């Protein structure tokens, strides 16, 4: 539904963003939760609207979802939860309690004899907006860090395993250390040799089958990012572990419950994924990247390079390296773009290193050209804004001022 149709449906000439006082932005940051995650596909919107006025038996709806999740991921079973973060906590809790219903009710307090330790490579102890270690502690687990921030060897993981080990957690993310860590097959081999299940956080990953093939027992995907469903998490893998994770909805998962609309939306998004023109999407993204690269070529102090995704997703981004000859620092240029008309929100998690990225995966029709025009306008503007050469500073001021 475009803005005109949405406005017509409410009998107003205003869009929902205008009615709520939200500024229109163009997202070239990626599938970011802070920006609303992704564009929900029409099939998911239709399914959500269709089921919204209906009553259903939720366990049966979850069973229907399990069949679709299993088919798409190659797992034995699966279910939908509120988010990937909740999926991590539920999967870990399931590895700790199994199907012990009394233990499930008692979490995060542990029944006597339950395993509670979760092994994580130190380079995977990242924040995705929340911290990995907190996702473990929420269900009563204890974090056991393996190795160092730059090197993890097989013996680091093997030595961390003992009679208290409930699971190994493996994180796939651009936030993790991208060198020196054990690969998933290596990590899984060590864990499986000791009878320890492996849970993989693959929230931002495109390939729905790779991680189970590579040794995961449970894998957690986003239902919204590349899939284009509503904000959710998908838990898939071994049936016994999926069942134990699902049963946590009788305990700590109650506060992470997902509605019928979201489950139906994810089912529809998964089915649409099977028919999606993935090659056509890549072509359109490539056209946007080359347009932006051509726009930036020759501008002083700017280098634009097309780079692959660091976790091997089948997509590229533009890395824009900013030097003072441009009149900007990377932080200053990112801020100027965010304050432009319309605002362009870039992928700025490495801005202190003098560069940021443009991600084309969430563009609406015509937005690639708008981004190109704004880039040219901001970079050639004179005079430059007073913050143009700013040095990035981490501050909690904005967070602490909410909701003001």
C-alpha positions as CSV (number, residue, x, y, z in Angstrom):
1,X,0.0,0.0,0.0
2,X,1.6,3.3,-1.0
3,X,1.1,6.6,0.8
4,X,-1.8,7.7,-1.4
5,X,-3.7,4.5,-0.8
6,X,-2.9,4.6,2.9
7,X,-4.2,8.2,3.1
8,X,-7.3,7.3,1.2
9,X,-8.0,4.5,3.7
10,X,-8.1,6.9,6.6
11,X,-10.0,9.6,4.7
12,X,-7.1,12.0,5.1
13,X,-4.7,13.7,2.7
14,X,-1.9,13.2,5.3
15,X,0.3,10.1,5.4
16,X,0.7,8.2,8.7
17,X,4.1,9.7,9.2
18,X,2.7,13.2,8.9
19,X,-0.1,12.4,11.3
20,X,2.3,11.1,13.9
21,X,4.9,13.8,13.4
22,X,7.6,11.5,12.0
23,X,10.0,12.8,9.4
24,X,10.3,11.0,6.1
25,X,13.7,9.3,5.8
26,X,15.5,7.3,3.1
27,X,17.2,4.2,4.6
28,X,20.5,3.3,3.1
29,X,21.7,1.9,6.5
30,X,20.2,-1.6,6.0
31,X,17.8,-3.8,7.8
32,X,18.1,-1.9,11.1
33,X,15.7,-2.3,14.0
34,X,16.1,1.3,14.9
35,X,14.8,2.3,11.4
36,X,11.8,-0.1,11.4
37,X,13.8,-3.1,10.1
38,X,12.6,-3.5,6.5
39,X,9.8,-3.1,4.0
40,X,7.1,-5.7,4.7
41,X,6.2,-7.6,1.5
42,X,2.7,-7.3,0.2
43,X,2.0,-11.0,0.8
44,X,2.7,-10.6,4.5
45,X,0.6,-7.4,4.8
46,X,-2.3,-9.2,3.2
47,X,-2.0,-12.2,5.5
48,X,-1.8,-10.1,8.6
49,X,-4.9,-8.1,7.6
50,X,-6.8,-11.2,6.8
51,X,-6.1,-13.0,10.1
52,X,-6.4,-9.9,12.3
53,X,-10.2,-10.1,12.8
54,X,-10.2,-13.9,13.2
55,X,-9.9,-16.1,16.2
56,X,-7.5,-19.0,15.9
57,X,-6.1,-21.7,18.2
58,X,-2.6,-20.5,18.6
59,X,-0.9,-23.8,19.1
60,X,-2.4,-24.9,15.8
61,X,-1.2,-21.7,14.1
62,X,2.3,-22.4,15.4
63,X,2.1,-26.0,14.1
64,X,1.2,-24.6,10.6
65,X,4.2,-22.2,10.9
66,X,6.5,-25.0,12.0
67,X,5.8,-26.9,8.7
68,X,6.7,-23.9,6.6
69,X,9.8,-23.0,8.7
70,X,11.0,-26.6,8.4
71,X,10.5,-26.7,4.6
72,X,12.4,-23.4,4.1
73,X,15.2,-24.0,6.5
74,X,15.7,-27.8,6.2
75,X,15.2,-28.1,10.0
76,X,12.9,-30.7,11.6
77,X,10.7,-28.0,13.2
78,X,10.4,-24.4,14.0
79,X,8.3,-21.6,15.6
80,X,7.9,-17.8,15.5
81,X,8.8,-15.6,18.4
82,X,8.8,-11.9,19.1
83,X,12.3,-11.2,17.9
84,X,15.7,-12.8,17.3
85,X,16.8,-11.6,20.8
86,X,14.0,-13.5,22.4
87,X,14.7,-16.5,20.1
88,X,18.2,-16.7,21.5
89,X,17.0,-16.6,25.1
90,X,14.3,-19.2,24.5
91,X,16.6,-21.6,22.6
92,X,19.2,-21.4,25.3
93,X,16.5,-21.9,28.0
94,X,15.3,-25.0,26.1
95,X,18.8,-26.4,26.1
96,X,18.9,-25.9,29.9
97,X,15.5,-27.2,30.9
98,X,14.6,-29.7,28.1
99,X,10.8,-30.4,28.6
100,X,10.9,-30.2,32.4
101,X,7.8,-28.1,32.8
102,X,8.5,-27.3,36.5
103,X,12.0,-26.1,35.6
104,X,10.5,-24.0,32.8
105,X,8.2,-22.3,35.3
106,X,11.1,-21.6,37.7
107,X,13.5,-19.9,35.2
108,X,15.7,-17.9,35.6
109,X,16.1,-19.7,38.9
110,X,17.6,-23.1,38.1
111,X,16.4,-26.4,39.4
112,X,19.1,-28.6,41.0
113,X,21.1,-30.5,38.5
114,X,20.3,-28.4,35.4
115,X,23.1,-27.4,33.1
116,X,23.5,-23.6,32.9
117,X,26.8,-22.7,31.2
118,X,26.8,-21.3,27.7
119,X,30.1,-21.1,25.8
120,X,30.7,-18.1,23.5
121,X,33.9,-17.1,21.7
122,X,35.0,-13.7,23.1
123,X,34.9,-12.2,19.6
124,X,31.2,-13.0,19.5
125,X,30.3,-11.1,22.7
126,X,28.8,-8.2,20.8
127,X,25.8,-5.9,21.1
128,X,23.1,-6.0,18.5
129,X,21.2,-3.2,20.3
130,X,21.2,-5.5,23.3
131,X,24.1,-7.5,24.6
132,X,24.7,-11.2,23.8
133,X,25.6,-11.9,27.4
134,X,22.3,-10.4,28.6
135,X,20.3,-12.7,26.3
136,X,22.1,-15.6,28.0
137,X,21.6,-14.2,31.6
138,X,17.9,-13.5,31.0
139,X,17.1,-17.2,31.0
140,X,19.4,-18.0,34.0
141,X,22.4,-19.0,31.9
142,X,26.0,-18.3,32.8
143,X,28.4,-17.0,30.1
144,X,31.6,-18.9,29.6
145,X,34.0,-16.9,27.3
146,X,36.4,-18.9,25.1
147,X,39.7,-17.6,23.8
148,X,40.8,-14.0,23.3
149,X,39.3,-11.1,21.3
150,X,41.7,-11.8,18.4
151,X,42.3,-15.6,18.5
152,X,40.2,-18.6,19.5
153,X,41.8,-22.0,19.2
154,X,40.1,-25.4,19.4
155,X,41.5,-26.1,22.9
156,X,39.9,-22.9,24.2
157,X,36.4,-24.2,23.4
158,X,37.2,-27.8,24.3
159,X,38.6,-26.9,27.7
160,X,35.5,-24.7,28.5
161,X,33.2,-27.7,28.2
162,X,32.3,-29.5,31.4
163,X,29.3,-31.2,33.1
164,X,27.6,-27.8,33.5
165,X,27.7,-26.9,29.8
166,X,24.2,-26.5,28.3
167,X,25.0,-25.1,24.9
168,X,27.5,-23.4,22.6
169,X,26.3,-20.1,21.2
170,X,27.7,-19.0,17.8
171,X,27.0,-15.4,16.5
172,X,27.0,-14.5,12.8
173,X,27.1,-10.8,12.5
174,X,29.1,-7.9,11.0
175,X,29.6,-6.8,14.6
176,X,31.7,-9.8,15.5
177,X,35.4,-10.1,15.1
178,X,35.9,-11.2,11.5
179,X,39.2,-13.0,11.9
180,X,40.8,-15.4,14.3
181,X,37.6,-17.0,15.5
182,X,36.6,-20.7,14.9
183,X,34.3,-21.3,12.0
184,X,30.9,-22.7,12.7
185,X,31.9,-26.2,11.4
186,X,35.0,-26.2,13.7
187,X,33.0,-24.9,16.7
188,X,30.2,-27.4,16.1
189,X,32.6,-30.3,15.8
190,X,34.1,-29.6,19.2
191,X,30.8,-29.1,20.9
192,X,29.1,-32.2,19.3
193,X,32.0,-34.4,20.3
194,X,31.1,-33.6,23.9
195,X,27.3,-33.9,23.3
196,X,26.8,-30.1,23.5
197,X,24.2,-28.5,21.2
198,X,25.1,-25.5,19.1
199,X,22.7,-22.5,18.8
200,X,23.4,-20.0,16.0
201,X,22.3,-16.4,16.0
202,X,21.9,-15.7,12.3
203,X,19.5,-12.7,12.7
204,X,20.7,-10.7,9.7
205,X,21.5,-13.6,7.4
206,X,20.1,-14.3,3.9
207,X,20.7,-18.1,3.5
208,X,18.1,-20.0,5.4
209,X,19.8,-23.4,5.2
210,X,23.5,-22.9,5.4
211,X,23.9,-22.9,9.1
212,X,22.0,-26.1,9.9
213,X,24.1,-27.7,7.2
214,X,27.3,-26.3,8.8
215,X,26.5,-27.9,12.2
216,X,23.9,-25.8,14.0
217,X,21.3,-27.7,16.1
218,X,19.2,-24.5,16.4
219,X,19.4,-21.4,14.2
220,X,17.6,-18.1,14.9
221,X,16.7,-15.9,11.9
222,X,14.9,-12.6,11.6
223,X,11.4,-12.8,10.2
224,X,11.6,-9.2,9.1
225,X,15.0,-8.2,7.8
226,X,15.7,-9.9,4.4
227,X,12.4,-11.9,4.5
228,X,10.3,-8.7,4.7
229,X,7.8,-10.1,7.3
230,X,6.7,-8.3,10.5
231,X,9.2,-7.9,13.3
232,X,9.8,-11.4,14.6
233,X,12.3,-14.1,15.2
234,X,12.3,-17.6,13.7
235,X,13.7,-20.6,15.7
236,X,14.5,-23.6,13.6
237,X,16.3,-26.9,13.8
238,X,16.2,-30.2,15.8
239,X,12.7,-31.0,16.9
240,X,13.5,-31.9,20.5
241,X,15.4,-28.6,21.0
242,X,12.7,-26.6,19.1
243,X,10.0,-28.2,21.3
244,X,12.0,-27.3,24.5
245,X,12.4,-23.8,23.3
246,X,8.7,-23.4,22.4
247,X,7.7,-24.7,25.8
248,X,9.4,-21.6,27.3
249,X,6.3,-19.7,26.3
250,X,4.9,-21.2,29.5
251,X,7.7,-19.4,31.4
252,X,10.1,-16.6,30.5
253,X,8.7,-16.6,26.9
254,X,5.3,-15.3,28.0
255,X,6.7,-11.8,27.9
256,X,8.1,-12.5,24.5
257,X,4.9,-13.8,22.9
258,X,4.0,-13.2,19.3
259,X,0.5,-12.4,18.0
260,X,-1.4,-14.3,15.3
261,X,-0.9,-11.4,12.9
262,X,2.9,-11.7,13.1
263,X,2.9,-15.5,12.8
264,X,0.6,-15.3,9.7
265,X,2.8,-12.6,8.3
266,X,6.0,-14.6,8.6
267,X,4.4,-17.7,7.1
268,X,3.4,-15.5,4.1
269,X,6.8,-13.9,3.9
270,X,8.5,-17.3,3.9
271,X,6.3,-18.6,1.1
272,X,6.9,-15.4,-0.9
273,X,10.6,-15.9,-0.4
274,X,10.4,-19.2,-2.3
275,X,9.1,-17.3,-5.3
276,X,11.1,-14.1,-5.0
277,X,13.2,-12.9,-8.0
278,X,16.4,-12.8,-6.0
279,X,18.5,-12.3,-9.1
280,X,16.4,-9.3,-10.1
281,X,16.7,-7.8,-6.7
282,X,20.5,-8.1,-6.9
283,X,20.4,-6.4,-10.3
284,X,18.4,-3.4,-9.0
285,X,20.7,-3.1,-6.0
286,X,23.8,-3.2,-8.3
287,X,22.3,-0.4,-10.4
288,X,21.9,1.7,-7.3
289,X,25.4,1.1,-6.2
290,X,26.9,2.0,-9.5
291,X,24.8,5.1,-9.7
292,X,26.1,6.2,-6.4
293,X,29.7,5.3,-7.2
294,X,29.5,7.3,-10.5
295,X,28.0,10.3,-8.6
296,X,30.9,10.3,-6.1
297,X,33.7,9.7,-8.6
298,X,36.0,12.7,-9.0
299,X,34.7,14.5,-5.9
300,X,37.7,15.7,-3.8
301,X,38.4,13.7,-0.6
302,X,35.9,11.0,-1.4
303,X,36.6,7.4,-2.3
304,X,33.7,5.1,-3.1
305,X,34.3,1.4,-3.3
306,X,31.8,-1.4,-3.8
307,X,32.4,-4.1,-1.2
308,X,30.9,-7.5,-0.3
309,X,28.9,-8.2,2.8
310,X,31.3,-9.3,5.6
311,X,29.2,-12.4,6.5
312,X,28.8,-13.6,2.9
313,X,25.3,-12.5,2.4
314,X,24.7,-12.2,-1.4
315,X,24.8,-8.5,-1.5
316,X,27.2,-5.6,-1.8
317,X,27.4,-2.1,-0.3
318,X,29.3,1.1,-1.1
319,X,32.0,2.0,1.4
320,X,32.6,5.8,1.4
321,X,36.0,6.8,2.7
322,X,36.1,10.5,3.7
323,X,39.2,12.6,4.0
324,X,39.5,16.3,5.0
325,X,39.9,17.4,1.3
326,X,36.2,16.9,1.0
327,X,35.5,19.5,3.7
328,X,34.0,16.8,5.9
329,X,34.9,14.1,8.3
330,X,33.1,10.8,7.9
331,X,31.0,11.6,11.0
332,X,30.3,15.1,9.7
333,X,29.2,13.9,6.3
334,X,27.0,11.2,7.8
335,X,25.3,13.9,10.0
336,X,24.9,16.3,7.1
337,X,23.1,13.6,5.1
338,X,20.9,12.8,8.0
339,X,19.8,16.5,8.2
340,X,19.4,16.9,4.4
341,X,16.1,17.2,2.7
342,X,15.0,14.4,2.5
343,X,17.1,12.9,5.4
344,X,19.5,10.1,4.2
345,X,20.3,7.6,7.0
346,X,23.6,5.9,6.3
347,X,25.3,2.8,7.8
348,X,27.6,4.5,10.2
349,X,28.7,1.9,12.7
350,X,32.4,2.3,11.7
351,X,32.3,6.1,11.2
352,X,35.2,6.6,13.7
353,X,37.4,4.7,11.2
354,X,36.8,7.4,8.6
355,X,34.2,5.7,6.5
356,X,30.6,4.7,6.3
357,X,28.4,2.5,4.0
358,X,25.4,2.9,1.8
359,X,23.2,-0.2,1.7
360,X,20.7,-0.5,-1.2
361,X,18.5,-3.3,0.1
362,X,15.6,-1.2,1.5
363,X,15.0,1.3,-1.3
364,X,11.7,2.3,-2.7
365,X,11.2,3.1,-6.3
366,X,13.1,6.3,-7.3
367,X,15.0,6.6,-4.0
368,X,18.4,5.6,-5.5
369,X,18.2,8.7,-7.7
370,X,17.2,10.9,-4.7
371,X,20.2,9.6,-2.7
372,X,22.5,10.4,-5.6
373,X,21.2,13.9,-5.8
374,X,21.5,14.5,-2.1
375,X,25.0,13.2,-2.0
376,X,26.1,15.6,-4.8
377,X,24.3,18.5,-3.2
378,X,25.7,18.0,0.3
379,X,29.3,17.4,-0.9
380,X,29.4,20.4,-3.2
381,X,27.6,22.8,-0.8
382,X,29.5,25.9,0.3
383,X,29.9,26.9,3.0
384,X,30.0,23.6,4.8
385,X,28.1,23.3,8.1
386,X,29.9,24.1,11.3
387,X,30.0,20.4,12.3
388,X,31.4,19.3,9.0
389,X,34.8,18.2,10.4
390,X,33.3,16.8,13.7
391,X,35.0,14.0,15.6
392,X,32.5,11.3,16.6
393,X,31.7,11.0,20.3
394,X,29.8,8.4,22.0
395,X,27.2,9.9,24.3
396,X,24.1,8.6,26.1
397,X,22.4,12.0,26.1
398,X,19.8,11.2,23.4
399,X,18.9,7.9,25.1
400,X,18.5,9.5,28.5
401,X,16.3,12.3,27.1
402,X,13.6,10.0,25.8
403,X,10.6,10.6,25.6
404,X,11.3,14.3,25.5
